[in-house]
Amino acid sequence: MSSVVTTSSVLNLEDQKDIAAYMREVGEAARAASRAIAAAPTAVKSRALNAIARSMADDRAALKAANAIDMERASQGGLDQPLVDRLLLDDAAIDRMIEGVLQIDSLVDPVGEITDLSYRPTGIQVGRMRVPLGVIGIIYESRPNVTVDAASLCLKSGNACILRGGSEAIESNRAVAECIRKGLVEAGLPEGVVHLVATTDRQAVGELLKMNDCVDIIVPRGGQGLIERISAESTIPVIKHLDGICHVYIDAQADPDMAVAIAVNSKTEKYAVCNAIETLLVAEPIADAVLPRLAEAYSAAGVTLRGCERTRARIEAEVASDEDWGAEYLGPILAVKVVDGLDEAIAHINRYGSQHTDTIVSDNYGHNRRFLTEVDSASVMVNASTQFADGFEFGLGAEVGISTDKIHARGPVGLEGLTSQKYVVLGNGELRHR
């Protein structure tokens, strides 16, 4: 089974029966390939990753040509601007993709690592070995970089994957998947290690979500509607986050210059990402010093501010409603609230946040420690932009997603998040006697 299918007969599947049969074929091929990749030596996986990176560099023109088709279709179809931004594959985006693959290759292979090995009184040794999850289904919208990020992470962690991208990126995804196929072939690995679902029919997603015998984990990446649907319909465990309602809190003891720079970057470096802040919290004692400067910077960037009463007494802003504190704008809108201090900031974040990423800007060590301890989010930061909450920036090479769940994986999900552990016992003929 090829990792990417381009024949029109598959792309034009006409009925539910055909799609169900096709997805069953994909699932069974992925399960078979997962056994091969789980046993592959690190050197073989490294050859595949380097070959994928070379293929993307060599096929740069083809990648951009395929992406141009998707971009034109998106323009004519009125695709939301955040999705258009995520769809673009220019030279800089391709370079980042290549760098991500090479960074994944440079990471330590987690598969086979044995930890916590200790002797028991009986003479046996008990430890835990890190092992692949098996087959991972990844469902995502718009971002063609996810195709190579997810495939590379799954490959390095010894997993097979089934990738189902959105229809808006089908040409880009097919071009990227062809580079992946070349890399697998060059390394002597089965093409079935990476499958790009060829049909854009939504029925394929429904079939994937109930293939318990073939798929071990589902990872959705996209808007709230997609993730809610997958969470509700999947009979397979899901690693997910629903919203990216992130905060910057400027403490009374913050450096004003640092605070302004971090608050602006956390919002404006890129709007349509889940780690961009949607609410800014400012301590009352420092509000007069930073809010006018922030209002000027945000205005220059085209950001609309929605503020509480104390905010609007200091700067020009629209009236913020209760709904604004829990809103994910994914665009140039920011809710601003003046709070009494650290206690109110932590309470606000834990009430309205989505347990994604939150930052404190402060020179007070005690306040920083309390913020790290008491804010219940997957990534909590001190004096740094929330836009660093990213697998690449965290040194993971890339990520298949950011999890706000609390079981198995939390935060950016990289190599370790795509593995599990099993107990191993080493003996020398010991027998148990009750």
N, C-alpha and C positions, 0 to 999 in steps of 0.2 A: 504494500500500500504506500503510495507516494506521500511525502509530507505536504505537497501542494498539488491540487488537482485543477487543471485549467481547461479541461474539455467542456464544451458547451452542453454536452449531454448531462453532465453533473450539475452545471450551473443553472440549468433550466428544468430541474426536477419539478414535476407537475402535480404530484399529489402526496398526501400524507404518508401513504404506504412507501413510496419511493424514498422520501426523506428519512423515514424510520429505518428502512433497510440500509441506506447509505450511512447513517449515524451508527448503526449497529456494526457495520463493517469498519468504520473508523475506530470505534471503541475497542473492538477485538484486536485490531492491528496495533493500537496503542498499548494495550495490555501485554501483548506479546513482545513489543519493542521495549517495554519498561523492564523486562527481565534482563535484556541484553545491556541496556544502559546502566542498570543497577550494578552489574558486574564489571563494567568497563574500567580499566585502570585510569588513573589520573592523567597519564601521558597521552592516552588516546583522546580523552575529553579535551585536553589542552590543544591537541592537533586540530580537532573539530572547531574549537572556538577561534583559533588563529586563522583557520581557513575561512570561517564565516566573516571575520573582520576584513580579510583580504578581498573576499568576494564583494563585500559592500563597497570597498574603496574602488575596485575595478569596475563595478557596475553602477557607479554614482550617477552617470547620465541616465541610465535606464530607471533608476529609482526616482529621479526628479521628473522624468517624462511620465511615469505612471502616476506620480503624485499630482502632476499638473492636470491630469484627467479628473482626478477626484476633486481638486480645488475648483475646477471649472464647474463641475456638477454641483458642488456645494454652493457656489456663487449663484448659479441659476435656480437652485432649489430653496434658497432662503435659509440655509443652515444658521443656527444661532452663532454669534460671533465667538463665544468661548470655544465652541467646537471647531470652528474654522481655524482659530489660533492653534489648537492642538493638532490639527490635521497637517499643517504645513511641514514639508520636508525640504528645507533648503540645505546649502552646504554646511552651515553651522550645525543644523540638526543631525545631519548624517555623520559629521565629525564626532558629535556627542555620542551617537549610537555606537560608532566604532570604538571610541574610548571606553564606553561602558562595557563592551564585550571583552576588551583587553584587560580592563580592571577586574572583571569577574574571573578571567583566566589567572590573574596574578594572586587571587585569594587562595588561602589554604583550603584544600578539598576536605569537607567535613565528613564524607562518607567513610565508614570503617573506623573512625576514632573511638577508642575505648577509654572511658573515664571512670573515676570512683572505684577503681579495682581494689578490693580489700579481701583479706583472708577471714574466713569464718572459723569458729572453734572446731568445726568438723574437718577442716583442712581444705575445703573448696575455696576458690576465689570467685567473688561475685562482682560484676561491673556492669556498665551500660555501654552499648555500641550505638553510634549514630548511623541511621539507615534512611534511605529515600522513602518518601511517602507512597510512591507508585506512579499513578497517572493523575495529572492535575488538569482540570478543565478551567480555562481562563476566558471569561466573557468580557469584552471591553468595547468602548465607543471611541471612534475618531482618531485615537493616537496610534499611528503606525509604528512609533518607536517601541510600543508595548510588545509588538510582535517579536522583535529581536531581544528585548530585555527579558521577557518571560521565557523565551526559548533558551536563551543562554543560561539563565539561572537554573532552569529545570535540568538542562543538560549537565551543568557542573555538579548539581546536587543529586544526579543519578536518577532523575525522574523523566518519564515521557510526558508530553503535554498535548492537549487538544485546544487549539486557539480558535476562538470565534469572535472576529472583529466586526465592527459595524459596517453596514452597507456603504456608508459615506466614504470609507477608506479601503474599499475592496481592491482597487487596482494597486494602491500603495502596498497593502498587506501582501498581495500576491507577489509583487516584485521583491519585497523583503524576504518572504518565505522561500523564494527561489535561491536567494543567496544562502539561506540556512541549509537548504537541500544540498547545495554544492559542497558546503562545509562538511556535512555529515558523510556524504559519499567519499570525499577526499580522505576522511579519517577512517573509513571502513566501518562506519556505524550504520544501523538500519535507518532508512529514510523515515520509517514510522515513528522514530523518536519524537518528531515534531509534526503535528498535523495542523494545517490551516483548513478549517471547515470551508468548503468551496461554495456552498449555497448561502445566500443572504436571507433565506426564508426564516421567519421567526420560529417556525415549527422545529427547526433544528435545535434551537435553545431548549425548547420543551423536552425534546428527546434526550438531550445531553443531561438535563437535570434529574433524570430518573434512571440513569445507567449505572446503578450501584455496583453491579458486578464488574464493570470496566473502569470506573472512575472513582478515585479516593477522596479528592478534595475539589471544591469549586471556588474560584476566586473571581468575583465580579469587580470591574473597574469602569465607572461611569457615573451617570447622574443618579439622583435619589430614586427616580422611578424604576430604573433598571435594577438597582440593588434591592429595592423593596420587593420587586417581582421575583427575583431569583431567591431571596431569602424565604419568601412565602411558598414558592413552588418546589424548591429543591428537596429531594429526599437524600441528598449527599451533604455532608458537613460543608459549611461555607465560611471562608475567611473574608471579612468585609469591614467597611465603614460606610455609614449612611451619609454623614455630613462632615464638612470641614469648617465648623464654627470656631475659629481660632481667635485668640486675644493677645494683645500687648497691654501689660499693666505698667504704667510709669509711676514708680514709687516716689514718695516725698523726698527721699535721699538719692535720687537719680542725678547723674550728670546731664544737664539739659541738652548739650550738644549731642551726646550719645543717644539720649532718649528720642530726640527728633529724628535723627538718622535711622535708628532702628524702626521706629513707628512708620516712617515713610516707606522704607524698603520692604517692610513686612506686608504692606498693602500694594505698593505700586510696581515692585520688581516684575511681577506677573500677576494679573488679576484672576485668570481662569484656572487657578490651581487650588487644590484643597488645603494647602498650607498658607494661603494668603489670609491675613486677618480680616475679620468682619466686624469686630468691635474693639475699640480703643478705650481703655480705662485709665483715668488720670487722677492721682491723689490730689485732694483739695489744696494742700500747701504749695504745690508746684504748678498748679493749673495756670495761674497768671503768667508764669515764666515760659511755659511751653505751648499752650493752646494757640496764641496768636501766630507763632512761628509755624506750627503745624498746619493751621488753617491756610496760611499763605502757600506752603509747600504743596498741600493737597489741591488747592485751587489751581496752581500752576500745572499739576498733573491731571486736572480734569475730574477730580474726585468730588462727588456730592456728599456732604456731611449731614447726618441726622443726629441731633443732640438732645440730651436731657435739659431740664430747665437751667441748671447751673452751667452747663456748657454754653447754652444760647445767651446767657448773660455776659459771656466773654467774647464769643465769636459768632459770626453769621452761620446759621445752620438751620435746616428744616427740623420740624418737631419730630422727635423719635417716639414711636409707639412701643407698647409692650412686645409686639410682634418683631420689631427690629432687633431686639436683643437675642432672638433665636433665629435670625435670618442668615442664610448663606447666599450672598449676592452673586459671587463669582464675576464681579464687575466693579466699576469705579463708584461704589457707594460704601460708606463707612459709618457705622453707628458709634457715637462718642458719649461716654458717661463720666462725669466727675464723681469720685467716690471719696468717702471719708479717709480711707486708708487701706492697709493690707487686709484686714479682716473682711471688709466689705468686698474687696476685689476678689478674694478667694471664694467667698460665698456666691458672688455673681457668676464667676466662671464655672463653678461646680453645678450651679442651677441651670444656666443657659447654654453652656458649652457642649460640644459633641465628643469630648474626651479625645480630641485629636492632638493639637499642639497649642501651647500657651507659653508666653515669655514674660518675665519680670525684668524691668530695667531699674537697677538699684545698686548703690555702693554699700548697702547695709548687709553684712554677712548673715546676720540672724534672720533678716527678712527673706533673703535669698534661700536660705535653708528651709524656712517654713514654707515658702512657695513651692520648692521642689518636693517637699514631703506631703503637703496638704492638697495640692491641685491634682485631681484625679484624671490625668490625661496620659495618652500613650507616649507623647514627647513633651517634656517640660524643660524650659530653657532659662538661662540667666544671661542677660546682656548680649543677646544675639537675635538676629532676625528669624521669625518663624519660617521663612522660606528655606531655611536649611533643613527642615524636616523632610528629608528625601533620601532614598537609599543610596544614590550616588554620593551625595554630600556626607553621608554617615559612613562611607567607606565600604558599603556593601556591594559596590559595582553597579547595581541597579536594584530594582525591587519589582515584585509582581503586584504590589499594592501596599496600602497602609492599613493596618488592622487596628480598630478601636475595640475589638473583642478582648476578653481577659483570659481566654483559655487557648493554649498552644502557642499562638504568636500574637505579639502586640507591637504596634509601631510599624516602621518599614519592614516588609517581609522579604528577606534576602535568603541566602543559602541555608542558614540554620533554621529559618522558619519553614523551609521546604523539606526538612528532615524530621524524623522522630527518633526515639531511642528504644532499644530493646535490651532486656537483661541478657547477659552472657555469663555462663558458669564454666570455670576451668577446674578440672579435677584430675586426680591421679588414682582412680579406682575407688574413691570413697563411696561407701554405701550408707543409706540412712536406716537407723534402727530406732523404732519408737519405744 
